[in-house]
Amino acid sequence: MMVFGIEITLWLVCGVILSLIVAAVVFFFVLLQLFIYMTTGVCKSKRKMNGKTVIITGCTSGIGKETARDLAHRGARLIMACRNVQAANKLKDLLKRSKPSRVVVVASELYRLASLNLDNLNPVTTFPAYLYYVSKYANIVFSLELARRLEGTGITVNCLHPGLIDSGIWRSVPAPLSWGLYLIIRGFFKTPKQGAQTTIHLAVSEELEGVTGKYFLDCRVSILTFDSILVTSNTSSNSFQFQEYGLSSGVKDPAKAKKFWELSETIVNLQSSDPKI
Ligand SMILES: NC(=O)c1ccc[n+]([C@@H]2O[C@H](COP(=O)([O-])OP(=O)(O)OC[C@H]3O[C@@H](n4cnc5c(N)ncnc54)[C@H](OP(=O)(O)O)[C@@H]3O)[C@@H](O)[C@H]2O)c1
């Protein structure tokens, strides 16, 4: 009888502990969703895009698809450049003719895990994910260099990190890694619609007229930080400050960007007769 009583108590304790664990997991999940919801940047601009032409690459899926959908609702004329080299060549002339115009480059915070070796731009002997990080690094170097080259032409160039998005990009992750990843993606990543907000913001928002050469995250170019500022030599004051997102010094190096640009011209086989930026 005594043993039976202890067993029931044990079961009860186990039940309570299990319930507490489940409650903690659910609470954590809800809190995280709330955090994602509250920190996700949303494009607030209601601007119509009638009469504007927008060229989007990679719009058959994910962020590009949502961006195309949003811009189409705003009345833009869309050119969906899906793996089409011809369209890219015509892009610059079209942008110049229709200025003020904007170039928006979707990069990623993952660029921080890479570096750009000008002697080996395509390090195929490293692991595949590293090639992706390098490509995102190159995206940022490219957009900052393009912004410099187009300064004063009426064409602005900005780049962004969209966040972590539940999109087609994860399809290529091999099993069994993909099984665990699936739950994390479904639980914690943003939807493609949320992921498209910063791209849309950069493409349409009135407040960004003339803004160029910047890196955005969650529709913001800067982040609110809590800083301790030295007021005099022996007093300091604490205050909230907006600070621009810090890009690593490597991606901001203009000399390296110029060399990268010239190398890219060779790689894409640009001829001397081709128009140059
Ligand atoms: N998802 C994320 O968490 C995340 C995070 C940071 C940055 N990003 C960036 O966001 C951008 C959009 O990604 P996504 O998440 O929306 O991915 P996605 O759902 O896989 O969409 C990728 C799009 O790009 C096109 N594409 C892929 N390779 C191409 C190539 N070699 N040439 C031309 N088009 C190509 C695809 O076209 P097809 O249909 O023809 O394959 C598709 O339309 C990417 O630049 C990615 O690096 C994504």
The ligand as an SDF file (V2000), in Angstrom:
LIG
                    3D

 48 52  0  0  0  0  0  0  0  0999 V2000
   15.6670   33.2820  -46.5620 N   0  0  0  0  0  0  0  0  0  0  0  0
   16.4970   33.8600  -45.7060 C   0  0  0  0  0  0  0  0  0  0  0  0
   16.4880   33.5740  -44.4760 O   0  0  0  0  0  0  0  0  0  0  0  0
   17.4640   34.9040  -46.1850 C   0  0  0  0  0  0  0  0  0  0  0  0
   18.2880   35.5450  -45.2400 C   0  0  0  0  0  0  0  0  0  0  0  0
   19.1890   36.5100  -45.6730 C   0  0  0  0  0  0  0  0  0  0  0  0
   19.2370   36.8370  -47.0290 C   0  0  0  0  0  0  0  0  0  0  0  0
   18.4420   36.1950  -47.9140 N   0  0  0  0  0  0  0  0  0  0  0  0
   18.5480   36.5770  -49.3460 C   0  0  0  0  0  0  0  0  0  0  0  0
   17.2760   36.8870  -49.8790 O   0  0  0  0  0  0  0  0  0  0  0  0
   17.2750   36.6670  -51.3020 C   0  0  0  0  0  0  0  0  0  0  0  0
   16.0190   35.9220  -51.7130 C   0  0  0  0  0  0  0  0  0  0  0  0
   16.0650   34.6410  -51.1320 O   0  0  0  0  0  0  0  0  0  0  0  0
   14.7690   33.8260  -50.6970 P   0  0  0  0  0  0  0  0  0  0  0  0
   14.9350   33.5310  -49.2540 O   0  0  0  0  0  0  0  0  0  0  0  0
   13.5170   34.5170  -51.1480 O   0  0  0  0  0  0  0  0  0  0  0  0
   15.0520   32.4770  -51.5040 O   0  0  0  0  0  0  0  0  0  0  0  0
   14.1540   31.6070  -52.5230 P   0  0  0  0  0  0  0  0  0  0  0  0
   12.7690   31.4460  -52.0100 O   0  0  0  0  0  0  0  0  0  0  0  0
   14.9660   30.3840  -52.7710 O   0  0  0  0  0  0  0  0  0  0  0  0
   14.1250   32.4850  -53.8560 O   0  0  0  0  0  0  0  0  0  0  0  0
   15.2840   32.6710  -54.6140 C   0  0  0  0  0  0  0  0  0  0  0  0
   14.9300   33.2680  -55.9720 C   0  0  0  0  0  0  0  0  0  0  0  0
   16.1500   33.5300  -56.6650 O   0  0  0  0  0  0  0  0  0  0  0  0
   16.1500   32.8370  -57.9230 C   0  0  0  0  0  0  0  0  0  0  0  0
   17.4920   32.3390  -58.2030 N   0  0  0  0  0  0  0  0  0  0  0  0
   18.2170   31.4710  -57.4850 C   0  0  0  0  0  0  0  0  0  0  0  0
   19.4080   31.2550  -58.0680 N   0  0  0  0  0  0  0  0  0  0  0  0
   19.4280   32.0330  -59.1730 C   0  0  0  0  0  0  0  0  0  0  0  0
   20.3890   32.2510  -60.1880 C   0  0  0  0  0  0  0  0  0  0  0  0
   21.5480   31.6410  -60.1700 N   0  0  0  0  0  0  0  0  0  0  0  0
   20.0830   33.1200  -61.1700 N   0  0  0  0  0  0  0  0  0  0  0  0
   18.9000   33.7570  -61.1730 C   0  0  0  0  0  0  0  0  0  0  0  0
   17.9320   33.5990  -60.2560 N   0  0  0  0  0  0  0  0  0  0  0  0
   18.2010   32.7400  -59.2600 C   0  0  0  0  0  0  0  0  0  0  0  0
   15.1480   31.6990  -57.7560 C   0  0  0  0  0  0  0  0  0  0  0  0
   14.6670   31.3870  -59.0390 O   0  0  0  0  0  0  0  0  0  0  0  0
   14.2860   29.8950  -59.5130 P   0  0  0  0  0  0  0  0  0  0  0  0
   12.8310   29.7380  -59.1540 O   0  0  0  0  0  0  0  0  0  0  0  0
   14.5440   29.9220  -60.9660 O   0  0  0  0  0  0  0  0  0  0  0  0
   15.1770   28.9530  -58.7460 O   0  0  0  0  0  0  0  0  0  0  0  0
   14.1020   32.3330  -56.8450 C   0  0  0  0  0  0  0  0  0  0  0  0
   13.1930   33.1170  -57.5730 O   0  0  0  0  0  0  0  0  0  0  0  0
   18.5840   35.9370  -51.6120 C   0  0  0  0  0  0  0  0  0  0  0  0
   19.4970   36.8700  -52.1290 O   0  0  0  0  0  0  0  0  0  0  0  0
   19.0630   35.4600  -50.2440 C   0  0  0  0  0  0  0  0  0  0  0  0
   20.4730   35.3660  -50.1780 O   0  0  0  0  0  0  0  0  0  0  0  0
   17.5480   35.2380  -47.5300 C   0  0  0  0  0  0  0  0  0  0  0  0
  1  2  1  0
  2  3  2  0
  2  4  1  0
  4  5  1  0
  4 48  2  0
  5  6  2  0
  6  7  1  0
  7  8  2  0
  8  9  1  0
  8 48  1  0
  9 10  1  0
  9 46  1  0
 10 11  1  0
 11 12  1  0
 11 44  1  0
 12 13  1  0
 13 14  1  0
 14 15  2  0
 14 16  1  0
 14 17  1  0
 17 18  1  0
 18 19  2  0
 18 20  1  0
 18 21  1  0
 21 22  1  0
 22 23  1  0
 23 24  1  0
 23 42  1  0
 24 25  1  0
 25 26  1  0
 25 36  1  0
 26 27  1  0
 26 35  1  0
 27 28  2  0
 28 29  1  0
 29 30  1  0
 29 35  2  0
 30 31  1  0
 30 32  2  0
 32 33  1  0
 33 34  2  0
 34 35  1  0
 36 37  1  0
 36 42  1  0
 37 38  1  0
 38 39  2  0
 38 40  1  0
 38 41  1  0
 42 43  1  0
 44 45  1  0
 44 46  1  0
 46 47  1  0
M  CHG  2   8   1  16  -1
M  END
$$$$
